[in-house]
Amino acid sequence: ESQVIAGLGSYILDIPTGSWKSSAVLDEVFGIDAAYEHTVEGWVALIHSGDRTTMADYLRNEVIGQGRTFDKEYRIIRHRDQAERWVYGLGKLDFDTHGRPLSMRGTIQDITERKRMEEELRAKEHLLSESQRIAHVGSWSWDLTNGISALQWSPETYRLHGVSPDTFVPSAETFLSLIHPDDRSSMQAWLGACLAGEEPPGLEFRTNLPDGSVRYIHGYGNLVRDAENKPIRMVGVAQDITERKRAEEEIRASKEEFDRFFALIPDLAAVASTDGFFKKLNPAWEKTLGFSIAELLS
């Protein structure tokens, strides 16, 4: 009954003869009956063609040849309906007095649904990672119960800071080392507020890349509390706003250049709205009319 509930069958393999006995549940997992050839060759025939050679070599060379425990996930083609299924096999060898393997006892479990869920999860994680990469938005999670450690980053967050998950371990301390020196004090204050259980607003800061360039990032976090209203985690996003900041800088520089040019025009120059009011006047108006710019704009 336990085997039925778990979808887990058992077997005993007689190594000298290459024959095996199986439980009713294992026969159901394999989609076979008592008439099926219960031999090593019969087992190999059930294995998916893409895994067949690997599994046969594994059983012969590593398990029986080296006396190791059988421990593998592999695909089978269920004999009854030719459906592809995933199984997880475990087996332990029994030896004679001379250390020669006599038999192997073990279990084989149908794990198809678990593998499908894992595949769906991988697909969703890939979609999320690609979406973050395209949008230049990384996500992060910070376990506040472990102080400055236990900071987790998505792949895009690593890319935003120009570091690799293979060589960089994110924590509040190591993260600060990536921040532009002029922005570290504000970042330290933001991190301190998070640790104190506050929920500070978003923060714009600069990060130093390994090539010497600077990237602008906007970070935002949301506080997660437990049932007792105690802060336990911060989750948030980090967005690359470098292009936006550069565009803003270009607009600001262009506006300053226009303002300088506008102020130097000797004639009366104005920008007016369609409702008949001045929006901008150059100094020549004051010199010519004697009214202040503020009076004229009103």
GUBA-871912 format. One record per residue (C-alpha): residue in three letters; x negated, y negated, z. Coordinates in steps of 0.25 Angstrom, whole numbers, plus 2048, in hexadecimal, padded with zeros to 3 digits. Example, Ala and Ser with C-alpha at 12.3 -4.5 7.8 and 13.67 -1.06 7.14 Angstrom:
% residues 2
<pt rest="ALA" u="7CF" v="812" w="81F"/>
<pt rest="SER" u="7C9" v="804" w="81D"/>
% end
This chain:
% residues 298
<pt rest="GLU" u="800" v="800" w="800"/>
<pt rest="SER" u="7F4" v="7F7" w="803"/>
<pt rest="GLN" u="7EE" v="7FA" w="7F6"/>
<pt rest="VAL" u="7FC" v="7F7" w="7EF"/>
<pt rest="ILE" u="7FD" v="7E9" w="7F6"/>
<pt rest="ALA" u="7EE" v="7E5" w="7F2"/>
<pt rest="GLY" u="7EE" v="7EB" w="7E4"/>
<pt rest="LEU" u="7E2" v="7F2" w="7E9"/>
<pt rest="GLY" u="7DF" v="801" w="7E5"/>
<pt rest="SER" u="7D4" v="80A" w="7EB"/>
<pt rest="TYR" u="7CC" v="815" w="7E4"/>
<pt rest="ILE" u="7C1" v="81F" w="7E7"/>
<pt rest="LEU" u="7B6" v="822" w="7DC"/>
<pt rest="ASP" u="7AF" v="82F" w="7DC"/>
<pt rest="ILE" u="7A2" v="82B" w="7D6"/>
<pt rest="PRO" u="79C" v="838" w="7D2"/>
<pt rest="THR" u="7A8" v="83B" w="7CA"/>
<pt rest="GLY" u="7AC" v="82D" w="7C6"/>
<pt rest="SER" u="7BB" v="82F" w="7C9"/>
<pt rest="TRP" u="7C3" v="827" w="7D3"/>
<pt rest="LYS" u="7D0" v="828" w="7DA"/>
<pt rest="SER" u="7D9" v="81C" w="7DC"/>
<pt rest="SER" u="7E5" v="817" w="7E4"/>
<pt rest="ALA" u="7F2" v="815" w="7DE"/>
<pt rest="VAL" u="7F0" v="806" w="7DF"/>
<pt rest="LEU" u="7E3" v="807" w="7D7"/>
<pt rest="ASP" u="7EA" v="80F" w="7CC"/>
<pt rest="GLU" u="7F4" v="804" w="7CC"/>
<pt rest="VAL" u="7EA" v="7F9" w="7CB"/>
<pt rest="PHE" u="7E3" v="801" w="7BF"/>
<pt rest="GLY" u="7F0" v="804" w="7B9"/>
<pt rest="ILE" u="7ED" v="813" w="7B9"/>
<pt rest="ASP" u="7F3" v="820" w="7BE"/>
<pt rest="ALA" u="7ED" v="82D" w="7C3"/>
<pt rest="ALA" u="7EB" v="832" w="7B4"/>
<pt rest="TYR" u="7E1" v="827" w="7B2"/>
<pt rest="GLU" u="7D2" v="82B" w="7B1"/>
<pt rest="HIS" u="7CD" v="827" w="7BF"/>
<pt rest="THR" u="7BE" v="827" w="7BC"/>
<pt rest="VAL" u="7B4" v="81C" w="7BB"/>
<pt rest="GLU" u="7B6" v="81C" w="7AC"/>
<pt rest="GLY" u="7C5" v="81A" w="7AE"/>
<pt rest="TRP" u="7C2" v="80F" w="7B7"/>
<pt rest="VAL" u="7B9" v="808" w="7AD"/>
<pt rest="ALA" u="7C4" v="80A" w="7A3"/>
<pt rest="LEU" u="7CD" v="801" w="7AB"/>
<pt rest="ILE" u="7C3" v="7F6" w="7AC"/>
<pt rest="HIS" u="7C5" v="7EA" w="7A3"/>
<pt rest="SER" u="7BC" v="7EB" w="797"/>
<pt rest="GLY" u="7B5" v="7DE" w="79B"/>
<pt rest="ASP" u="7B1" v="7E4" w="7A9"/>
<pt rest="ARG" u="7AF" v="7F2" w="7A5"/>
<pt rest="THR" u="7A0" v="7F3" w="7A3"/>
<pt rest="THR" u="79D" v="7EA" w="7AE"/>
<pt rest="MET" u="7A6" v="7F2" w="7B8"/>
<pt rest="ALA" u="7A1" v="800" w="7B3"/>
<pt rest="ASP" u="792" v="7FB" w="7B5"/>
<pt rest="TYR" u="796" v="7F5" w="7C3"/>
<pt rest="LEU" u="79B" v="802" w="7C8"/>
<pt rest="ARG" u="790" v="80B" w="7C2"/>
<pt rest="ASN" u="784" v="802" w="7C5"/>
<pt rest="GLU" u="787" v="7FA" w="7D1"/>
<pt rest="VAL" u="792" v="801" w="7D9"/>
<pt rest="ILE" u="78E" v="810" w="7D7"/>
<pt rest="GLY" u="780" v="80D" w="7D2"/>
<pt rest="GLN" u="77C" v="804" w="7DE"/>
<pt rest="GLY" u="786" v="808" w="7E8"/>
<pt rest="ARG" u="78D" v="7FB" w="7E9"/>
<pt rest="THR" u="79B" v="7F8" w="7ED"/>
<pt rest="PHE" u="7A5" v="7F6" w="7E1"/>
<pt rest="ASP" u="7AA" v="7E8" w="7E2"/>
<pt rest="LYS" u="7AF" v="7E2" w="7D5"/>
<pt rest="GLU" u="7BA" v="7DA" w="7CE"/>
<pt rest="TYR" u="7BD" v="7DF" w="7C0"/>
<pt rest="ARG" u="7C8" v="7E0" w="7B6"/>
<pt rest="ILE" u="7D0" v="7EC" w="7B2"/>
<pt rest="ILE" u="7DA" v="7EF" w="7A7"/>
<pt rest="ARG" u="7E6" v="7F6" w="7AE"/>
<pt rest="HIS" u="7E8" v="803" w="7A7"/>
<pt rest="ARG" u="7F7" v="803" w="7A8"/>
<pt rest="ASP" u="7FA" v="7F6" w="7A1"/>
<pt rest="GLN" u="7EC" v="7F1" w="79C"/>
<pt rest="ALA" u="7ED" v="7E5" w="7A5"/>
<pt rest="GLU" u="7E0" v="7DE" w="7A9"/>
<pt rest="ARG" u="7DF" v="7DE" w="7B8"/>
<pt rest="TRP" u="7D4" v="7D9" w="7C2"/>
<pt rest="VAL" u="7D0" v="7E3" w="7CD"/>
<pt rest="TYR" u="7C6" v="7E2" w="7D9"/>
<pt rest="GLY" u="7BF" v="7EF" w="7DC"/>
<pt rest="LEU" u="7B7" v="7F3" w="7E9"/>
<pt rest="GLY" u="7B0" v="800" w="7EB"/>
<pt rest="LYS" u="7A7" v="806" w="7F5"/>
<pt rest="LEU" u="79E" v="812" w="7F2"/>
<pt rest="ASP" u="79D" v="81F" w="7FA"/>
<pt rest="PHE" u="78F" v="826" w="7FA"/>
<pt rest="ASP" u="78A" v="834" w="7FD"/>
<pt rest="THR" u="77F" v="837" w="807"/>
<pt rest="HIS" u="775" v="835" w="7FC"/>
<pt rest="GLY" u="77A" v="827" w="7F9"/>
<pt rest="ARG" u="781" v="82A" w="7EC"/>
<pt rest="PRO" u="78E" v="824" w="7E9"/>
<pt rest="LEU" u="79A" v="82E" w="7EA"/>
<pt rest="SER" u="7A6" v="826" w="7E9"/>
<pt rest="MET" u="7AC" v="818" w="7EA"/>
<pt rest="ARG" u="7B8" v="813" w="7F1"/>
<pt rest="GLY" u="7BE" v="806" w="7EE"/>
<pt rest="THR" u="7CA" v="7FD" w="7EA"/>
<pt rest="ILE" u="7CE" v="7F6" w="7DE"/>
<pt rest="GLN" u="7D8" v="7EA" w="7DF"/>
<pt rest="ASP" u="7E0" v="7E3" w="7D4"/>
<pt rest="ILE" u="7DC" v="7D4" w="7D5"/>
<pt rest="THR" u="7E2" v="7CF" w="7C8"/>
<pt rest="GLU" u="7EB" v="7C5" w="7CF"/>
<pt rest="ARG" u="7DF" v="7BF" w="7D7"/>
<pt rest="LYS" u="7D7" v="7BE" w="7CB"/>
<pt rest="ARG" u="7E2" v="7B7" w="7C3"/>
<pt rest="MET" u="7E3" v="7AD" w="7CF"/>
<pt rest="GLU" u="7D4" v="7AB" w="7CF"/>
<pt rest="GLU" u="7D5" v="7A9" w="7C0"/>
<pt rest="GLU" u="7E0" v="79F" w="7C1"/>
<pt rest="LEU" u="7D9" v="798" w="7CC"/>
<pt rest="ARG" u="7CC" v="797" w="7C4"/>
<pt rest="ALA" u="7D4" v="791" w="7B8"/>
<pt rest="LYS" u="7DA" v="787" w="7C1"/>
<pt rest="GLU" u="7CD" v="783" w="7C7"/>
<pt rest="HIS" u="7C7" v="782" w="7B9"/>
<pt rest="LEU" u="7D3" v="779" w="7B5"/>
<pt rest="LEU" u="7D1" v="770" w="7C1"/>
<pt rest="SER" u="7C2" v="76F" w="7BF"/>
<pt rest="GLU" u="7C4" v="76C" w="7B0"/>
<pt rest="SER" u="7CE" v="761" w="7B4"/>
<pt rest="GLN" u="7C5" v="75B" w="7BE"/>
<pt rest="ARG" u="7B9" v="75B" w="7B4"/>
<pt rest="ILE" u="7C2" v="754" w="7AA"/>
<pt rest="ALA" u="7C7" v="74A" w="7B3"/>
<pt rest="HIS" u="7BA" v="748" w="7BB"/>
<pt rest="VAL" u="7C1" v="74B" w="7C8"/>
<pt rest="GLY" u="7BB" v="754" w="7D2"/>
<pt rest="SER" u="7C2" v="75A" w="7DE"/>
<pt rest="TRP" u="7BC" v="75C" w="7EC"/>
<pt rest="SER" u="7C0" v="762" w="7FA"/>
<pt rest="TRP" u="7BA" v="75F" w="807"/>
<pt rest="ASP" u="7BC" v="768" w="814"/>
<pt rest="LEU" u="7BC" v="75D" w="81F"/>
<pt rest="THR" u="7BB" v="768" w="82A"/>
<pt rest="ASN" u="7AD" v="76B" w="826"/>
<pt rest="GLY" u="7A8" v="75C" w="827"/>
<pt rest="ILE" u="79F" v="758" w="81B"/>
<pt rest="SER" u="79E" v="765" w="815"/>
<pt rest="ALA" u="7A8" v="76E" w="80D"/>
<pt rest="LEU" u="7AA" v="765" w="801"/>
<pt rest="GLN" u="7AE" v="76C" w="7F5"/>
<pt rest="TRP" u="7AE" v="766" w="7E7"/>
<pt rest="SER" u="7B4" v="76A" w="7D9"/>
<pt rest="PRO" u="7AB" v="76C" w="7CD"/>
<pt rest="GLU" u="7AE" v="75E" w="7C8"/>
<pt rest="THR" u="7AA" v="757" w="7D5"/>
<pt rest="TYR" u="79D" v="75D" w="7D4"/>
<pt rest="ARG" u="79C" v="758" w="7C6"/>
<pt rest="LEU" u="7A0" v="74A" w="7CA"/>
<pt rest="HIS" u="794" v="749" w="7D4"/>
<pt rest="GLY" u="78B" v="74F" w="7CA"/>
<pt rest="VAL" u="787" v="75B" w="7D3"/>
<pt rest="SER" u="788" v="76A" w="7D2"/>
<pt rest="PRO" u="790" v="774" w="7DB"/>
<pt rest="ASP" u="784" v="77D" w="7DA"/>
<pt rest="THR" u="77A" v="773" w="7E1"/>
<pt rest="PHE" u="783" v="769" w="7E8"/>
<pt rest="VAL" u="78B" v="76C" w="7F5"/>
<pt rest="PRO" u="796" v="762" w="7F7"/>
<pt rest="SER" u="798" v="75C" w="805"/>
<pt rest="ALA" u="79A" v="74E" w="80A"/>
<pt rest="GLU" u="78B" v="74D" w="80C"/>
<pt rest="THR" u="786" v="751" w="7FF"/>
<pt rest="PHE" u="792" v="74A" w="7F8"/>
<pt rest="LEU" u="78D" v="73D" w="7FE"/>
<pt rest="SER" u="77F" v="73F" w="7F8"/>
<pt rest="LEU" u="786" v="73E" w="7EA"/>
<pt rest="ILE" u="78C" v="731" w="7ED"/>
<pt rest="HIS" u="786" v="724" w="7E8"/>
<pt rest="PRO" u="77F" v="71D" w="7F4"/>
<pt rest="ASP" u="788" v="711" w="7F4"/>
<pt rest="ASP" u="795" v="719" w="7F5"/>
<pt rest="ARG" u="790" v="723" w="800"/>
<pt rest="SER" u="795" v="71A" w="80C"/>
<pt rest="SER" u="7A3" v="71A" w="806"/>
<pt rest="MET" u="7A3" v="728" w="803"/>
<pt rest="GLN" u="79E" v="72C" w="811"/>
<pt rest="ALA" u="7A9" v="723" w="817"/>
<pt rest="TRP" u="7B3" v="72B" w="80E"/>
<pt rest="LEU" u="7AE" v="738" w="812"/>
<pt rest="GLY" u="7AE" v="734" w="821"/>
<pt rest="ALA" u="7BD" v="730" w="820"/>
<pt rest="CYS" u="7C0" v="73E" w="81A"/>
<pt rest="LEU" u="7B9" v="745" w="825"/>
<pt rest="ALA" u="7C1" v="73C" w="82F"/>
<pt rest="GLY" u="7CE" v="741" w="829"/>
<pt rest="GLU" u="7D1" v="735" w="821"/>
<pt rest="GLU" u="7D6" v="734" w="813"/>
<pt rest="PRO" u="7CE" v="729" w="80D"/>
<pt rest="PRO" u="7D1" v="724" w="7FF"/>
<pt rest="GLY" u="7CA" v="727" w="7F2"/>
<pt rest="LEU" u="7BC" v="723" w="7F1"/>
<pt rest="GLU" u="7B3" v="71E" w="7E5"/>
<pt rest="PHE" u="7A5" v="721" w="7E5"/>
<pt rest="ARG" u="798" v="724" w="7DD"/>
<pt rest="THR" u="791" v="731" w="7DC"/>
<pt rest="ASN" u="782" v="732" w="7D7"/>
<pt rest="LEU" u="780" v="73D" w="7CC"/>
<pt rest="PRO" u="773" v="745" w="7CB"/>
<pt rest="ASP" u="76F" v="73D" w="7BE"/>
<pt rest="GLY" u="770" v="730" w="7C6"/>
<pt rest="SER" u="77D" v="72B" w="7C0"/>
<pt rest="VAL" u="789" v="727" w="7C9"/>
<pt rest="ARG" u="797" v="72C" w="7C8"/>
<pt rest="TYR" u="7A3" v="725" w="7CE"/>
<pt rest="ILE" u="7AD" v="72E" w="7D5"/>
<pt rest="HIS" u="7BA" v="72C" w="7DC"/>
<pt rest="GLY" u="7BD" v="735" w="7E7"/>
<pt rest="TYR" u="7CA" v="738" w="7EE"/>
<pt rest="GLY" u="7CE" v="742" w="7F9"/>
<pt rest="ASN" u="7DA" v="747" w="800"/>
<pt rest="LEU" u="7DA" v="74C" w="80F"/>
<pt rest="VAL" u="7E0" v="75A" w="812"/>
<pt rest="ARG" u="7E4" v="75C" w="820"/>
<pt rest="ASP" u="7E8" v="769" w="828"/>
<pt rest="ALA" u="7F5" v="76C" w="82F"/>
<pt rest="GLU" u="7F0" v="764" w="83B"/>
<pt rest="ASN" u="7ED" v="758" w="832"/>
<pt rest="LYS" u="7DE" v="759" w="834"/>
<pt rest="PRO" u="7D6" v="756" w="827"/>
<pt rest="ILE" u="7D0" v="762" w="822"/>
<pt rest="ARG" u="7CC" v="75F" w="813"/>
<pt rest="MET" u="7CB" v="754" w="809"/>
<pt rest="VAL" u="7CE" v="757" w="7FA"/>
<pt rest="GLY" u="7CC" v="74E" w="7EF"/>
<pt rest="VAL" u="7C7" v="74A" w="7E1"/>
<pt rest="ALA" u="7BB" v="742" w="7DC"/>
<pt rest="GLN" u="7BD" v="73B" w="7CE"/>
<pt rest="ASP" u="7B2" v="736" w="7C5"/>
<pt rest="ILE" u="7B6" v="727" w="7C3"/>
<pt rest="THR" u="7A8" v="723" w="7BC"/>
<pt rest="GLU" u="7AE" v="720" w="7AF"/>
<pt rest="ARG" u="7B9" v="718" w="7B5"/>
<pt rest="LYS" u="7AF" v="710" w="7BE"/>
<pt rest="ARG" u="7A7" v="70D" w="7B2"/>
<pt rest="ALA" u="7B3" v="708" w="7AA"/>
<pt rest="GLU" u="7B6" v="6FF" w="7B6"/>
<pt rest="GLU" u="7A8" v="6FA" w="7B6"/>
<pt rest="GLU" u="7A9" v="6F7" w="7A7"/>
<pt rest="ILE" u="7B6" v="6F0" w="7A9"/>
<pt rest="ARG" u="7B1" v="6E8" w="7B5"/>
<pt rest="ALA" u="7A4" v="6E4" w="7AD"/>
<pt rest="SER" u="7AD" v="6E0" w="7A1"/>
<pt rest="LYS" u="7B6" v="6D8" w="7AA"/>
<pt rest="GLU" u="7AA" v="6D1" w="7B0"/>
<pt rest="GLU" u="7A4" v="6CE" w="7A2"/>
<pt rest="PHE" u="7B2" v="6C8" w="79E"/>
<pt rest="ASP" u="7B3" v="6C0" w="7AA"/>
<pt rest="ARG" u="7A6" v="6BA" w="7A8"/>
<pt rest="PHE" u="7A9" v="6B7" w="799"/>
<pt rest="PHE" u="7B7" v="6B1" w="79D"/>
<pt rest="ALA" u="7B1" v="6A8" w="7A7"/>
<pt rest="LEU" u="7A7" v="6A2" w="79D"/>
<pt rest="ILE" u="7B1" v="69E" w="792"/>
<pt rest="PRO" u="7B1" v="68F" w="791"/>
<pt rest="ASP" u="7BF" v="68F" w="78C"/>
<pt rest="LEU" u="7CC" v="692" w="794"/>
<pt rest="ALA" u="7CD" v="6A1" w="794"/>
<pt rest="ALA" u="7D9" v="6A9" w="79A"/>
<pt rest="VAL" u="7DF" v="6B6" w="79B"/>
<pt rest="ALA" u="7EE" v="6B5" w="79D"/>
<pt rest="SER" u="7F9" v="6BF" w="79F"/>
<pt rest="THR" u="806" v="6C0" w="796"/>
<pt rest="ASP" u="80E" v="6BA" w="7A1"/>
<pt rest="GLY" u="807" v="6AD" w="79F"/>
<pt rest="PHE" u="7FD" v="6AD" w="7AB"/>
<pt rest="PHE" u="7EE" v="6AC" w="7AB"/>
<pt rest="LYS" u="7E7" v="6B8" w="7AF"/>
<pt rest="LYS" u="7D9" v="6B3" w="7AD"/>
<pt rest="LEU" u="7D2" v="6A5" w="7AB"/>
<pt rest="ASN" u="7C4" v="6A1" w="7A8"/>
<pt rest="PRO" u="7BE" v="695" w="7B0"/>
<pt rest="ALA" u="7C0" v="68B" w="7A5"/>
<pt rest="TRP" u="7CE" v="68A" w="7A9"/>
<pt rest="GLU" u="7CA" v="684" w="7B6"/>
<pt rest="LYS" u="7C0" v="67A" w="7B0"/>
<pt rest="THR" u="7CA" v="676" w="7A5"/>
<pt rest="LEU" u="7D7" v="675" w="7AD"/>
<pt rest="GLY" u="7D3" v="673" w="7BB"/>
<pt rest="PHE" u="7DB" v="67E" w="7C0"/>
<pt rest="SER" u="7D5" v="68A" w="7C8"/>
<pt rest="ILE" u="7D6" v="697" w="7C2"/>
<pt rest="ALA" u="7DF" v="69C" w="7CD"/>
<pt rest="GLU" u="7E9" v="691" w="7CA"/>
<pt rest="LEU" u="7E9" v="694" w="7BC"/>
<pt rest="LEU" u="7EB" v="6A3" w="7BE"/>
<pt rest="SER" u="7F7" v="6A0" w="7C7"/>
% end
